[in-house]
């Protein structure tokens, strides 16, 4: 079982160009990237989630970029339990960081005087994993 020890907000950008009296509708298509960095020495494993909504380049009325980094430990009781593969580790870590990041997005919008958006839940079993060297 993987547990998140802590999380750190690394980046938060919020750009709102909605007219004051006409909050028009638009479709939210978040770009999501989740990277797990290899373990070094006795340090915890780090996973970083970046979510971008909209774009600064395409005249989108809203742009949000949030980058959150989580530190994880494996609470394995035995050495055989500690050997989970990278894909399973991603599946366990992703929802933990995603929930924190989703709350940050909603909270930042609310503090900015906007109606918060709720990012749709993502099933980690349906994610595509690719290993980068």
N, C-alpha and C positions, 0 to 999 in steps of 0.2 A: 504494500500500500504506500502510495506517494502522498506526502503532505507538503503544503506550501508553508515555509517558515516565515517569509516576509515578502512584501511586494513594494516596488518603487515606481513612482510615476516619473518616467524619463522625459516625456514630451507631451505637451497638450497645446494644440492649435485649434482655435475656433474662430471662423470667419463667417459672419452673417450679413447677407446682402438682401434680405427680404424687405420689401417696402413696408413701412410702418402699418398702414391700414389694409394692405392686401397680402395676407399670408399665403398665397397660391399653393398649389400642391405640386409635389414632384416625387419621383420614385427614388427610394434609397437603395443604393447598390454598394454595400460596403466591400472594400478590398481588405482581405485579412491575410496576414502573414504571421506564422508562428515558428520561431526558431529555438531549438534547444542547443545550448553550447556544451561541449564536452566537459566532464568533471576534471578539475585540476587539484592535485594533492588531496587535502582533506576538506576542501571547500565544497559547499553544496552545488548541485547541478542547477544551472540557470536557464530559464525559458523566457523568451521575450515575444510579446504579442504586439503587433502593430495593426491598427484599424484605421482606414481612411474612408471617409464618406464625402462624395463630391470631389471637386477638383478646383484648384485655383486658376486653371487654364481654360476651362470650357464654359465660363460664365454661369456656373452653378450658383444658385442663391445661397448655398450653405456648403461650407468646407469644414470638416473636422478631421484631425489627425491625433491619435492617442497612441502612445507607446508605453507599455507597462512591462516591467521586468520582475519575474518571480524567482525566488530561491527555494529549491525543493530538496527534501530528504526522503529516502526510502526507509520506511519503518518495518523492514523485514525482521522477522523473529529468528530466522535461521539463514545460513549462507545460501541454501538452495532457493529460498524465497527472494533473496536479494537479486537473483539473476533474472530480471525481467528484460525483455528485448526493447530496443529503442522505440519501435512502433507502439508497444503497449505503454511505455513510459509517456510518449506524446499524448496518447489517448487519456491517460490519467491526469496529466498536467494541464492540458488545454482548457478543460472546463473551469478549473480553478482560476486561471488567469483571465479567461473570458468573462466570467461573472464579475470580477473586480473591474475590468476595463469597461464593461457595459454600464456599470453603476457610475463610473467616472464620466462617461459620455452624457448620461442622463443628468447627472448633477451639474456638470459644466453648462449645459444648455439651460437648465433651470436658473442657475445663478446669473446667466447672461440675459435673463428676461424672456427666454423662448420656451415654447412648449417642448418638453423633453421627448426624444425619440427612444423607443425601446428596440434594441437590436434583437432580431429573431434568434431563438435558441439554435444552437448548432450541435448536431449529434456527432461526437468524436469518432464513432464507428464508421461514419460516412466520409471522413476526411481522406484526402489523398496525401500520402507521405512520400517525400523524395529526400534522399540522402545527398548532401553536398559535401564534397571533400574540402 
